[in-house]
Amino acid sequence: MKFVLWGTYCDNALERRTPFREEHLAGLRRQKEEGILLTLGPTEGSTHVFGIYEAESLELVESLVKGDVYWRNGIWTAVDIYPWIQAF
């Protein structure tokens, strides 16, 4: 199944993420190599985050997102994950 993530960043995210960035990117690389993460990144201005995952369950995606250093340290302030049907 595919899932879409939509979330928000904290104020001053570019500055506040600095101590956590390498750990965050390493985790995303692992997810990408495992074929779970298709794409993820910020909107211009780093106010929102968007991602697409392919996984066996919503619970798996939720656990990856909630385990991310950005979530654990308040860089991501809210995330919503939805099952997604890719039409094209």
N, C-alpha and C positions, 0 to 999 in steps of 0.2 A: 504494500500500500504506500501511497505517497501522502505526505503531510506538508502543510504550509505553516510557517511560523511568522508571526507578526508581533513586534514588541517595541518597547520604548527604552531609550537611554536616559541616564541621569543627566543633570546639568553638568557642564564642564566634562563631558565624557572623555574627550580626547586627552585631557590632562589626567583625569582620575584613573583611566585604564592603564596608564604607563607601567606600574609595577606588576600588572597581571597579564600584559599583552603576550609575552612569549609563551606562557603556560596556556593561554586561551588559543593561540594559533597552533600550538603543538597538538592540542586536543582536537581541533577542527581538522588538522591534517590526518590524524588517526581515523577519524570518522569518515573522511573522504576516501582514504585508502581502503577502508572496510566496505565502501559502497553505500553507506548509510546517509551521508551528507552529500547532497547534489550541489548545493550552492548556499552561501550565507554571506551577508554583508550589510553595512549601514546604508541608509539613504544619505543623499547629499546633506551636509550639515550635521550628520551623526545624531539625528533626533529619534530615528526609528531603525529597527533591525528587521530584515526579511530573510527567510531561509526556506529551502525545500529539502525535505528528507525523504528517503525511501527505506521503510523499515517494516518489520512484521506487526508492530503494534504501536498505538498511541502512547502506551505506557513506556515503551522503550525510548521513544523520542522525548517524552517528558522527563525521564530520568537523565538522559544526556544533557538536556537543556538545564535542568535544575542542578546538575552536577558541575556545570561550567563555572569556572572561576569568575566570569563576569556576573553571573547570577548570584553566586555566593557572596560577592563583595559589593553588590548594589550598583554595578555599572549598567546592567539591564534592570529596569525598574518594574516592568510588566511584560509578560509574554502570553500570547494566545497561540494555540496549536490546533489546526483543523485538518481533518481528513480531506484530501484533495483529489478530484477526478480530473485528470489531464485530458482535455478534449482534443487538442492538437499538439 
